Amino acid sequence: MLYPLPVVMVSCKRKDERPNIITVAWAGTICTNPAMLSISVKPERYSYDIIKESGEFVVNLVTKDMAYETDFCGVKSGKDIDKFKELGLKEAESKIVKVPGIDKSPVNIECKVVEVKELGSHSMFIAKVVSVNVNEALIDETGRFNLNQADLLTYSHGEYYSLGKKVGTFGYSVKRKKNKKRR
């Protein structure tokens, strides 16, 4: 019941095979230093064995404009179709892993699996982040990364939502206001 969740498209690839994409809503940051994340995948999913065998994957953040592709990759199996080709998606070359990212994604996070925890219905792939590729359109003239302008997608109880209006910034509840006393 920890909703909403980020929804991401995870690309994966076996050597000498075409790449595949799986949609994952159970993904998250698990460590800052070293940078690590996790994704949870059911063992019966086509991508499960690909990720387990290759030890690599790319987490592709998704935007509101990618909602159709995100849903499609979550309900269609790569066993039956080439999702990149079917959806007209272009592969983005990765810097370190042998798995392509998705060119349309604002951020591609290249990962190497360090551990697989078999939990029950899902297995958690714990991975080290080895490279992050960012769409240059999200970098302003000062070099600041503006991810919140990407209109990222979230998932909640079977429905997709774009992120809403900003309501605060980290630490705003304790910052001292000019000419005002703390409560």
C-alpha positions in Angstrom: 0.0 0.0 0.0 3.0 2.3 -0.5 1.5 4.3 -3.4 2.1 6.2 -5.6 5.3 4.6 -7.0 7.7 5.7 -9.7 7.2 3.7 -12.8 10.2 3.0 -15.0 10.9 1.1 -18.2 13.9 -1.3 -17.7 15.8 -2.4 -20.7 17.7 -5.6 -20.7 19.6 -7.7 -23.3 21.3 -11.1 -23.7 24.4 -11.4 -25.8 23.6 -11.8 -29.5 19.8 -11.2 -28.9 17.6 -8.2 -29.4 17.0 -6.0 -26.4 13.8 -6.1 -24.4 11.9 -3.7 -22.2 9.9 -4.4 -19.0 7.8 -1.9 -17.1 8.5 -1.9 -13.3 6.8 0.0 -10.6 8.8 -1.6 -7.7 12.0 0.3 -8.1 13.9 2.6 -5.9 17.1 4.1 -4.6 18.7 2.0 -1.8 22.1 3.6 -1.3 23.8 6.9 -2.0 27.5 5.9 -1.7 28.0 3.7 -3.6 25.0 4.7 -5.8 22.7 1.7 -5.8 19.1 0.9 -6.7 16.8 -2.1 -6.8 14.1 -3.4 -9.0 11.7 -6.3 -8.2 10.6 -8.7 -11.0 8.5 -11.8 -11.0 10.6 -14.9 -12.0 8.0 -15.9 -14.6 8.6 -12.6 -16.6 10.6 -12.9 -19.8 13.0 -10.2 -18.6 13.8 -12.0 -15.3 16.2 -14.6 -16.9 17.7 -12.0 -19.2 18.6 -9.7 -16.3 19.8 -12.6 -14.1 22.0 -14.1 -16.9 23.4 -10.8 -18.2 23.8 -9.1 -14.8 23.0 -5.8 -16.4 20.1 -3.5 -17.1 19.2 0.1 -17.7 16.5 1.9 -15.7 14.8 4.4 -18.0 12.7 7.1 -16.3 9.4 7.8 -18.1 7.4 10.9 -18.8 3.7 11.6 -19.3 4.4 11.5 -23.1 5.6 7.9 -22.6 2.5 6.6 -20.8 1.3 4.4 -23.8 4.8 2.8 -24.3 5.1 2.3 -20.5 1.8 0.5 -20.3 2.4 -1.5 -23.5 5.8 -2.8 -22.1 4.1 -3.9 -18.9 1.4 -6.0 -20.5 3.1 -7.4 -23.7 5.9 -10.0 -23.5 9.2 -9.5 -25.2 9.1 -13.2 -25.9 6.5 -12.6 -28.6 7.5 -9.2 -30.0 10.3 -6.7 -30.4 9.1 -3.8 -28.2 11.6 -1.3 -29.5 10.5 -2.0 -33.1 6.8 -2.3 -32.3 6.7 1.1 -30.5 9.1 2.9 -32.7 11.5 3.5 -29.8 15.2 4.2 -30.6 18.0 2.6 -28.6 20.3 4.9 -26.7 23.9 3.8 -26.5 25.1 3.1 -23.0 28.5 4.1 -21.8 29.4 1.1 -19.7 26.8 -1.7 -19.9 26.0 -3.7 -23.0 22.3 -2.9 -22.7 20.8 0.0 -24.6 18.7 2.7 -22.9 15.6 4.2 -24.4 16.4 7.4 -26.4 13.0 9.0 -25.5 13.7 8.7 -21.8 14.9 11.8 -20.0 17.3 9.7 -17.8 19.0 6.4 -18.4 20.5 4.7 -15.4 23.0 2.0 -16.3 23.2 -0.8 -13.6 25.2 -3.9 -12.8 23.6 -6.5 -10.6 25.4 -7.2 -7.3 22.8 -9.5 -5.7 19.5 -11.2 -6.3 17.2 -11.7 -3.4 14.5 -14.2 -4.0 11.6 -12.9 -1.9 8.6 -14.9 -2.9 6.3 -13.6 -5.7 9.2 -11.3 -6.8 13.0 -11.3 -6.8 14.8 -8.1 -5.9 17.7 -7.2 -8.2 20.1 -5.1 -6.1 22.4 -3.2 -8.5 25.2 -0.7 -8.5 24.7 2.4 -10.7 27.6 2.5 -13.1 26.6 5.4 -15.3 23.8 8.0 -15.6 22.9 9.6 -19.0 20.7 12.7 -19.0 18.8 14.4 -21.8 20.6 17.7 -22.4 17.2 19.5 -22.6 16.9 19.1 -18.8 20.2 21.0 -18.2 19.8 24.8 -17.9 22.3 27.4 -18.9 24.0 27.3 -15.5 24.5 23.6 -15.7 21.7 22.8 -13.2 19.8 19.5 -13.8 16.0 20.2 -13.8 14.5 16.7 -13.6 11.2 18.1 -12.3 10.6 19.7 -15.7 10.5 16.2 -17.3 6.8 15.6 -16.3 7.6 12.1 -14.8 5.0 9.4 -14.6 3.9 7.6 -11.4 1.8 4.5 -10.8 -1.0 4.1 -8.2 -3.4 1.2 -7.9 -3.4 0.3 -11.6 -3.5 3.9 -12.9 -0.8 6.3 -14.2 -0.4 9.9 -13.1 1.9 12.7 -13.9 3.5 14.5 -11.0 1.6 17.5 -9.7 2.3 20.9 -8.3 5.3 21.5 -6.1 4.3 22.1 -2.4 7.7 22.7 -0.8 11.4 22.0 -0.9 13.6 19.8 1.3 14.1 21.6 4.6 11.6 24.3 4.1 9.8 23.5 7.3 12.7 24.4 9.4 14.3 27.3 7.5 14.3 30.7 9.3 12.1 33.2 7.6 13.3 36.8 7.2 11.9 39.1 9.8 9.9 36.3 11.4 10.5 34.4 14.6 10.4 30.6 14.7 7.3 29.1 16.2 
